[in-house]
Amino acid sequence: MKKRLLALTLVFLTGVLHSISASGQDLDSLMEKSVKPQIVYATATFKSTRVVNGHSVERMKKNQLEFRVSHRFGQFDTGSYEFYGLDQGTIHLALEYGLTDWLEVGIGRSTFEKTVDAFGKVSLLRQSSGAKFMPVALSYLASTEVISLNSDLAMKQNFSSRMTYIQQIMIARKFNESFSLQLSPTYIHRNIVQTEIEHNDLFSMGVGGRYKLSKRIALNVEYFYVYRGSAGANNGNFGATKYYNPLSVGIDIETGGHVFQVMVTNSQAMREGGFIGKTTGAWGSGGIRLGFNISRVFSFSKH
């Protein structure tokens, strides 16, 4: 009698356990069907709206305002009399505002050629995974620069001669939490150039990378190869002036609402029409400069 009772008990418990297991599996299946796959967007491909000198795919979010101060000292090869460039300086001030989460506008003023610039940057694609896979982020930049320095007779006589127009596409990918890479094909049209052998149109391919060294510190490297058409066969020599491709190496330091970047670069200008088309310093001969960027973000969102 006891053996029968024990056998019946075992059969009953086995059936109960099987029912519980089947119910759990059915519940998991229902949960998987009811929960839709989510879109996961890549964030902080770059920590700032700039890689070093050039724009990054990042932009201000809606109702956010960035005040940016950029400074470049003189060239190292000026020697001890100029304290290796620290006695000299070029400044660029800029305000950049997010009209929407995908559109940013900005204005700036530079002491280099006393230039005023304005731009719009549109985020066209965002890198994502999950329900929507997009391998890269894509942004488009349109910028206009006006030189107010009265050093050229043609510029004094014709205002349109002062204008420079920039079109740029930024294609970036964040490969992991530490490494990001960006390509920046760029077209620049200058209404007037300094010599007859220079072309008004410039084409450039920029490459920028970011490697995260710690939670708040990252290494940024940026290089622009400039194609000057048939004039480039002269190795960048235009009369008394020789131009070089801009190369910059910077360290990003994030401190709350501030992003501080210190860099070494062979470019004096801090806008595309200047550092892409008019870089005269050479790394190999000490024509490099110490510089920094400081940005502060203010939010006007109710939330």
C-alpha positions, 0 to 999 in steps of 0.5 A: 500500500505504501509503495503504491502511494509513493508511486502515485505521489511521484507521478503526480509531482512529475506531472506538476513540474512538467506543467510548470515548465511548459507554462514557463516556456509559454510565458517566455514565448508570449513575452518575446512576441509582445516586446518589440525590438528597440533601436539603440543609437550610438552616442558620443562618437566624438565628445565635441562638435569638433574633432580638433579644428574641423567639425565632427558629426556631433551637434547641439541638441534642441534648445542647447547653446554652445559658447566656444573659445578657440586659441592658437599661439604662434609657431614654435620656430619663432624662437626664444624672442617670441617665447616659442610662439606664446607671445602671439595668438589667434582667437576664434569665438563662436556661438552654436545653437540646436534648433532641433535635435538634427539641425544646428546653426552657428556664427563665429568671429576670428582674428585670422583675416578678421573673418566672420563665419556662419554655418548650418549642420544637419544630421542625416543619419544616426548610427544604430543597432537593434530594430534598425541597423545603420552602420555609420552616422552622416552629417552635412555642413554648409558654411559661409565665411567673409574676410573683413581684412582690408589688405587686398584692393579687389576685396576693398572694391567688391564685397563678393570677393571676400566670400568663401563657401564650404560644403562638407559631408561627415561620415563617422562610425563608433566602432566600440566605446574607445574608438571612433573614426570619421571621413570628411570630404570637403569642397571649398570655393573662394571668390578670390585667390592671392595669385593667378596660379591658385584655383578658386576651388579646393577639394579635400579629404579629412580623416579624424579619429578619437581614442578614449584613454580614460572616462574623461580623457581622449586622444584626437587626431585629424588630417586633411589632404588638400587637392589643389588641381594642376596648381598642386603640381607645384608642391603647394608653392604659390609665389612667396607662400607655400601651403601644407596639409593641416595635421592636428593632435589633441587631447580632450578633457571633459569636466562636467559642462565643459570640454577642454581640448589642448592640441598641437597643430600646424594651422593658424586658422580655426575655420575650414576656409582657413586651415584647409586652404591656408595652412603655412606651417610645416611639422618638419621644420617647427612650424607648429603651434600650441592651442586649445579649445574650450566649450561651455554648453547651456540648456534652454530646455524646460526639461 
